[in-house]
Amino acid sequence: MSGDLDPADVERRLAALAASYVPESVEEGHARLRRDAMAPDAFATSVARNLEELRALDDLTRYLHQNARWPKTS
């Protein structure tokens, strides 16, 4: 992971996160979770997806904090 991210890289990461976002109601979410739980590799797939999302958010957070312009306090 690099602390010096290119804005284009950040944009691609955010696009990947947006692509994985699925708006759903609570009932739809429960039904999806039940379906996914039946798949033999559901846990591993879920963990891998969540880890990828967390890494992307971590990279974005590091980039934003590195380049933040904090207000001066007197």
N, CA, C and O atoms as CSV, one atom per row, in Angstrom:
chain,resi,resn,atom,element,x,y,z
A,1,MET,N,N,0.835,-1.185,0.000
A,1,MET,CA,C,0.000,0.000,0.000
A,1,MET,C,C,0.873,1.239,0.000
A,1,MET,O,O,1.877,1.316,0.708
A,2,SER,N,N,0.489,2.161,-0.773
A,2,SER,CA,C,1.262,3.379,-0.889
A,2,SER,C,C,0.502,4.530,-0.251
A,2,SER,O,O,-0.715,4.643,-0.395
A,3,GLY,N,N,1.234,5.381,0.456
A,3,GLY,CA,C,0.614,6.553,1.049
A,3,GLY,C,C,0.471,7.680,0.041
A,3,GLY,O,O,-0.222,8.665,0.299
A,4,ASP,N,N,1.123,7.540,-1.106
A,4,ASP,CA,C,1.106,8.568,-2.135
A,4,ASP,C,C,0.237,8.096,-3.293
A,4,ASP,O,O,0.738,7.573,-4.288
A,5,LEU,N,N,-1.071,8.289,-3.150
A,5,LEU,CA,C,-2.006,7.799,-4.159
A,5,LEU,C,C,-2.298,8.865,-5.208
A,5,LEU,O,O,-2.432,10.052,-4.910
A,6,ASP,N,N,-2.387,8.408,-6.405
A,6,ASP,CA,C,-2.779,9.257,-7.514
A,6,ASP,C,C,-4.298,9.432,-7.458
A,6,ASP,O,O,-5.012,8.454,-7.235
A,7,PRO,N,N,-4.812,10.652,-7.654
A,7,PRO,CA,C,-6.267,10.843,-7.641
A,7,PRO,C,C,-7.003,9.905,-8.595
A,7,PRO,O,O,-8.133,9.505,-8.315
A,8,ALA,N,N,-6.384,9.552,-9.707
A,8,ALA,CA,C,-7.018,8.614,-10.645
A,8,ALA,C,C,-7.144,7.234,-10.009
A,8,ALA,O,O,-8.134,6.536,-10.231
A,9,ASP,N,N,-6.136,6.832,-9.213
A,9,ASP,CA,C,-6.213,5.551,-8.501
A,9,ASP,C,C,-7.349,5.568,-7.488
A,9,ASP,O,O,-8.089,4.593,-7.352
A,10,VAL,N,N,-7.480,6.687,-6.781
A,10,VAL,CA,C,-8.561,6.822,-5.800
A,10,VAL,C,C,-9.909,6.737,-6.505
A,10,VAL,O,O,-10.831,6.077,-6.026
A,11,GLU,N,N,-10.014,7.405,-7.637
A,11,GLU,CA,C,-11.265,7.380,-8.400
A,11,GLU,C,C,-11.611,5.958,-8.842
A,11,GLU,O,O,-12.772,5.555,-8.780
A,12,ARG,N,N,-10.607,5.197,-9.289
A,12,ARG,CA,C,-10.845,3.807,-9.691
A,12,ARG,C,C,-11.285,2.967,-8.496
A,12,ARG,O,O,-12.181,2.133,-8.620
A,13,ARG,N,N,-10.660,3.183,-7.344
A,13,ARG,CA,C,-11.040,2.428,-6.143
A,13,ARG,C,C,-12.479,2.741,-5.739
A,13,ARG,O,O,-13.252,1.841,-5.410
A,14,LEU,N,N,-12.826,4.020,-5.769
A,14,LEU,CA,C,-14.196,4.396,-5.423
A,14,LEU,C,C,-15.192,3.813,-6.418
A,14,LEU,O,O,-16.289,3.409,-6.034
A,15,ALA,N,N,-14.820,3.769,-7.681
A,15,ALA,CA,C,-15.696,3.167,-8.695
A,15,ALA,C,C,-15.883,1.679,-8.415
A,15,ALA,O,O,-16.979,1.148,-8.592
A,16,ALA,N,N,-14.817,1.003,-7.979
A,16,ALA,CA,C,-14.926,-0.423,-7.645
A,16,ALA,C,C,-15.842,-0.617,-6.443
A,16,ALA,O,O,-16.641,-1.554,-6.414
A,17,LEU,N,N,-15.730,0.263,-5.452
A,17,LEU,CA,C,-16.623,0.173,-4.291
A,17,LEU,C,C,-18.070,0.430,-4.708
A,17,LEU,O,O,-18.982,-0.269,-4.268
A,18,ALA,N,N,-18.271,1.429,-5.551
A,18,ALA,CA,C,-19.630,1.736,-6.007
A,18,ALA,C,C,-20.214,0.581,-6.805
A,18,ALA,O,O,-21.413,0.313,-6.726
A,19,ALA,N,N,-19.373,-0.105,-7.572
A,19,ALA,CA,C,-19.855,-1.233,-8.378
A,19,ALA,C,C,-20.300,-2.395,-7.509
A,19,ALA,O,O,-21.173,-3.168,-7.903
A,20,SER,N,N,-19.706,-2.525,-6.330
A,20,SER,CA,C,-20.072,-3.645,-5.461
A,20,SER,C,C,-21.250,-3.307,-4.548
A,20,SER,O,O,-21.777,-4.186,-3.866
A,21,TYR,N,N,-21.667,-2.037,-4.530
A,21,TYR,CA,C,-22.776,-1.615,-3.678
A,21,TYR,C,C,-24.095,-2.066,-4.293
A,21,TYR,O,O,-24.353,-1.841,-5.475
A,22,VAL,N,N,-24.918,-2.701,-3.479
A,22,VAL,CA,C,-26.220,-3.170,-3.945
A,22,VAL,C,C,-27.291,-2.619,-3.004
A,22,VAL,O,O,-27.407,-3.078,-1.867
A,23,PRO,N,N,-28.080,-1.635,-3.467
A,23,PRO,CA,C,-29.148,-1.137,-2.608
A,23,PRO,C,C,-30.224,-2.208,-2.471
A,23,PRO,O,O,-30.677,-2.775,-3.466
A,24,GLU,N,N,-30.624,-2.477,-1.247
A,24,GLU,CA,C,-31.638,-3.506,-1.020
A,24,GLU,C,C,-32.364,-3.233,0.284
A,24,GLU,O,O,-31.834,-2.591,1.190
A,25,SER,N,N,-33.590,-3.735,0.358
A,25,SER,CA,C,-34.365,-3.617,1.588
A,25,SER,C,C,-33.851,-4.650,2.585
A,25,SER,O,O,-33.045,-5.513,2.236
A,26,VAL,N,N,-34.315,-4.558,3.808
A,26,VAL,CA,C,-33.917,-5.526,4.834
A,26,VAL,C,C,-34.335,-6.930,4.413
A,26,VAL,O,O,-33.570,-7.882,4.568
A,27,GLU,N,N,-35.546,-7.057,3.882
A,27,GLU,CA,C,-36.031,-8.372,3.450
A,27,GLU,C,C,-35.179,-8.929,2.310
A,27,GLU,O,O,-34.831,-10.110,2.307
A,28,GLU,N,N,-34.847,-8.075,1.347
A,28,GLU,CA,C,-33.992,-8.511,0.238
A,28,GLU,C,C,-32.604,-8.913,0.740
A,28,GLU,O,O,-32.017,-9.884,0.262
A,29,GLY,N,N,-32.094,-8.163,1.697
A,29,GLY,CA,C,-30.796,-8.494,2.281
A,29,GLY,C,C,-30.820,-9.832,2.988
A,29,GLY,O,O,-29.897,-10.634,2.843
A,30,HIS,N,N,-31.880,-10.076,3.758
A,30,HIS,CA,C,-32.006,-11.371,4.442
A,30,HIS,C,C,-32.079,-12.516,3.435
A,30,HIS,O,O,-31.450,-13.557,3.625
A,31,ALA,N,N,-32.842,-12.321,2.372
A,31,ALA,CA,C,-32.957,-13.367,1.347
A,31,ALA,C,C,-31.602,-13.613,0.676
A,31,ALA,O,O,-31.231,-14.761,0.432
A,32,ARG,N,N,-30.863,-12.541,0.380
A,32,ARG,CA,C,-29.542,-12.690,-0.239
A,32,ARG,C,C,-28.589,-13.419,0.702
A,32,ARG,O,O,-27.839,-14.295,0.273
A,33,LEU,N,N,-28.617,-13.060,1.976
A,33,LEU,CA,C,-27.738,-13.727,2.939
A,33,LEU,C,C,-28.063,-15.214,3.055
A,33,LEU,O,O,-27.162,-16.044,3.179
A,34,ARG,N,N,-29.354,-15.546,3.015
A,34,ARG,CA,C,-29.734,-16.966,3.066
A,34,ARG,C,C,-29.220,-17.704,1.832
A,34,ARG,O,O,-28.693,-18.812,1.938
A,35,ARG,N,N,-29.377,-17.080,0.654
A,35,ARG,CA,C,-28.872,-17.695,-0.581
A,35,ARG,C,C,-27.357,-17.860,-0.531
A,35,ARG,O,O,-26.824,-18.918,-0.865
A,36,ASP,N,N,-26.674,-16.799,-0.108
A,36,ASP,CA,C,-25.209,-16.835,-0.059
A,36,ASP,C,C,-24.701,-17.854,0.950
A,36,ASP,O,O,-23.657,-18.471,0.734
A,37,ALA,N,N,-25.419,-18.036,2.038
A,37,ALA,CA,C,-24.984,-18.983,3.070
A,37,ALA,C,C,-25.010,-20.413,2.550
A,37,ALA,O,O,-24.302,-21.277,3.068
A,38,MET,N,N,-25.818,-20.665,1.534
A,38,MET,CA,C,-25.907,-22.012,0.980
A,38,MET,C,C,-24.717,-22.344,0.081
A,38,MET,O,O,-24.437,-23.519,-0.159
A,39,ALA,N,N,-24.017,-21.333,-0.415
A,39,ALA,CA,C,-22.865,-21.566,-1.291
A,39,ALA,C,C,-21.687,-22.065,-0.455
A,39,ALA,O,O,-21.416,-21.519,0.614
A,40,PRO,N,N,-20.985,-23.098,-0.929
A,40,PRO,CA,C,-19.891,-23.673,-0.146
A,40,PRO,C,C,-18.757,-22.699,0.141
A,40,PRO,O,O,-18.131,-22.776,1.198
A,41,ASP,N,N,-18.486,-21.789,-0.780
A,41,ASP,CA,C,-17.387,-20.852,-0.562
A,41,ASP,C,C,-17.886,-19.463,-0.160
A,41,ASP,O,O,-17.176,-18.473,-0.342
A,42,ALA,N,N,-19.100,-19.386,0.382
A,42,ALA,CA,C,-19.702,-18.097,0.704
A,42,ALA,C,C,-18.866,-17.316,1.711
A,42,ALA,O,O,-18.656,-16.115,1.540
A,43,PHE,N,N,-18.391,-17.980,2.752
A,43,PHE,CA,C,-17.630,-17.279,3.784
A,43,PHE,C,C,-16.333,-16.716,3.209
A,43,PHE,O,O,-16.012,-15.547,3.424
A,44,ALA,N,N,-15.594,-17.539,2.486
A,44,ALA,CA,C,-14.315,-17.095,1.921
A,44,ALA,C,C,-14.519,-15.955,0.926
A,44,ALA,O,O,-13.743,-15.000,0.902
A,45,THR,N,N,-15.550,-16.055,0.119
A,45,THR,CA,C,-15.835,-15.009,-0.860
A,45,THR,C,C,-16.206,-13.709,-0.162
A,45,THR,O,O,-15.746,-12.634,-0.546
A,46,SER,N,N,-17.040,-13.814,0.862
A,46,SER,CA,C,-17.459,-12.639,1.616
A,46,SER,C,C,-16.274,-11.977,2.306
A,46,SER,O,O,-16.136,-10.754,2.275
A,47,VAL,N,N,-15.429,-12.778,2.922
A,47,VAL,CA,C,-14.255,-12.233,3.609
A,47,VAL,C,C,-13.336,-11.538,2.608
A,47,VAL,O,O,-12.853,-10.438,2.874
A,48,ALA,N,N,-13.093,-12.159,1.475
A,48,ALA,CA,C,-12.219,-11.565,0.455
A,48,ALA,C,C,-12.790,-10.244,-0.045
A,48,ALA,O,O,-12.054,-9.270,-0.207
A,49,ARG,N,N,-14.094,-10.204,-0.288
A,49,ARG,CA,C,-14.738,-8.976,-0.769
A,49,ARG,C,C,-14.657,-7.879,0.292
A,49,ARG,O,O,-14.332,-6.733,-0.016
A,50,ASN,N,N,-14.954,-8.236,1.541
A,50,ASN,CA,C,-14.907,-7.246,2.614
A,50,ASN,C,C,-13.489,-6.739,2.841
A,50,ASN,O,O,-13.286,-5.550,3.085
A,51,LEU,N,N,-12.513,-7.628,2.762
A,51,LEU,CA,C,-11.122,-7.226,2.939
A,51,LEU,C,C,-10.686,-6.273,1.828
A,51,LEU,O,O,-9.984,-5.295,2.083
A,52,GLU,N,N,-11.101,-6.559,0.608
A,52,GLU,CA,C,-10.777,-5.674,-0.516
A,52,GLU,C,C,-11.387,-4.289,-0.306
A,52,GLU,O,O,-10.735,-3.276,-0.562
A,53,GLU,N,N,-12.636,-4.244,0.157
A,53,GLU,CA,C,-13.289,-2.965,0.413
A,53,GLU,C,C,-12.591,-2.214,1.542
A,53,GLU,O,O,-12.387,-1.004,1.446
A,54,LEU,N,N,-12.223,-2.920,2.611
A,54,LEU,CA,C,-11.533,-2.273,3.729
A,54,LEU,C,C,-10.175,-1.727,3.309
A,54,LEU,O,O,-9.787,-0.637,3.729
A,55,ARG,N,N,-9.460,-2.467,2.494
A,55,ARG,CA,C,-8.159,-1.989,2.016
A,55,ARG,C,C,-8.322,-0.733,1.165
A,55,ARG,O,O,-7.537,0.208,1.284
A,56,ALA,N,N,-9.337,-0.718,0.311
A,56,ALA,CA,C,-9.580,0.458,-0.524
A,56,ALA,C,C,-9.934,1.662,0.343
A,56,ALA,O,O,-9.453,2.767,0.094
A,57,LEU,N,N,-10.764,1.459,1.352
A,57,LEU,CA,C,-11.122,2.555,2.250
A,57,LEU,C,C,-9.919,3.015,3.064
A,57,LEU,O,O,-9.758,4.211,3.305
A,58,ASP,N,N,-9.071,2.080,3.490
A,58,ASP,CA,C,-7.862,2.427,4.232
A,58,ASP,C,C,-6.934,3.271,3.366
A,58,ASP,O,O,-6.404,4.283,3.824
A,59,ASP,N,N,-6.736,2.859,2.117
A,59,ASP,CA,C,-5.894,3.632,1.201
A,59,ASP,C,C,-6.456,5.036,0.998
A,59,ASP,O,O,-5.709,6.014,1.001
A,60,LEU,N,N,-7.752,5.133,0.826
A,60,LEU,CA,C,-8.383,6.431,0.630
A,60,LEU,C,C,-8.222,7.300,1.873
A,60,LEU,O,O,-7.902,8.483,1.762
A,61,THR,N,N,-8.441,6.727,3.052
A,61,THR,CA,C,-8.303,7.472,4.301
A,61,THR,C,C,-6.881,7.979,4.482
A,61,THR,O,O,-6.673,9.134,4.851
A,62,ARG,N,N,-5.905,7.121,4.223
A,62,ARG,CA,C,-4.503,7.541,4.339
A,62,ARG,C,C,-4.205,8.693,3.380
A,62,ARG,O,O,-3.541,9.662,3.747
A,63,TYR,N,N,-4.699,8.577,2.159
A,63,TYR,CA,C,-4.466,9.623,1.171
A,63,TYR,C,C,-5.099,10.940,1.623
A,63,TYR,O,O,-4.466,11.994,1.551
A,64,LEU,N,N,-6.334,10.880,2.083
A,64,LEU,CA,C,-7.026,12.099,2.499
A,64,LEU,C,C,-6.346,12.745,3.699
A,64,LEU,O,O,-6.220,13.969,3.752
A,65,HIS,N,N,-5.908,11.943,4.658
A,65,HIS,CA,C,-5.241,12.497,5.839
A,65,HIS,C,C,-3.862,13.048,5.495
A,65,HIS,O,O,-3.424,14.042,6.074
A,66,GLN,N,N,-3.190,12.412,4.569
A,66,GLN,CA,C,-1.861,12.868,4.169
A,66,GLN,C,C,-1.942,14.237,3.492
A,66,GLN,O,O,-1.050,15.069,3.651
A,67,ASN,N,N,-2.993,14.455,2.753
A,67,ASN,CA,C,-3.126,15.685,1.979
A,67,ASN,C,C,-4.098,16.688,2.591
A,67,ASN,O,O,-4.466,17.672,1.949
A,68,ALA,N,N,-4.510,16.440,3.824
A,68,ALA,CA,C,-5.470,17.335,4.474
A,68,ALA,C,C,-4.795,18.652,4.837
A,68,ALA,O,O,-3.611,18.694,5.172
A,69,ARG,N,N,-5.553,19.692,4.763
A,69,ARG,CA,C,-5.089,21.005,5.217
A,69,ARG,C,C,-5.888,21.331,6.471
A,69,ARG,O,O,-7.018,21.815,6.410
A,70,TRP,N,N,-5.270,21.052,7.595
A,70,TRP,CA,C,-5.951,21.238,8.873
A,70,TRP,C,C,-5.948,22.722,9.239
A,70,TRP,O,O,-4.964,23.418,8.988
A,71,PRO,N,N,-7.040,23.212,9.829
A,71,PRO,CA,C,-7.083,24.626,10.227
A,71,PRO,C,C,-6.082,24.884,11.355
A,71,PRO,O,O,-5.864,24.040,12.223
A,72,LYS,N,N,-5.487,26.064,11.316
A,72,LYS,CA,C,-4.542,26.440,12.367
A,72,LYS,C,C,-5.322,26.807,13.623
A,72,LYS,O,O,-6.351,27.479,13.562
A,73,THR,N,N,-4.815,26.355,14.749
A,73,THR,CA,C,-5.443,26.695,16.028
A,73,THR,C,C,-4.527,27.655,16.766
A,73,THR,O,O,-3.304,27.510,16.749
A,74,SER,N,N,-5.135,28.632,17.409
A,74,SER,CA,C,-4.331,29.629,18.128
A,74,SER,C,C,-4.430,29.435,19.610
A,74,SER,O,O,-3.819,30.183,20.373
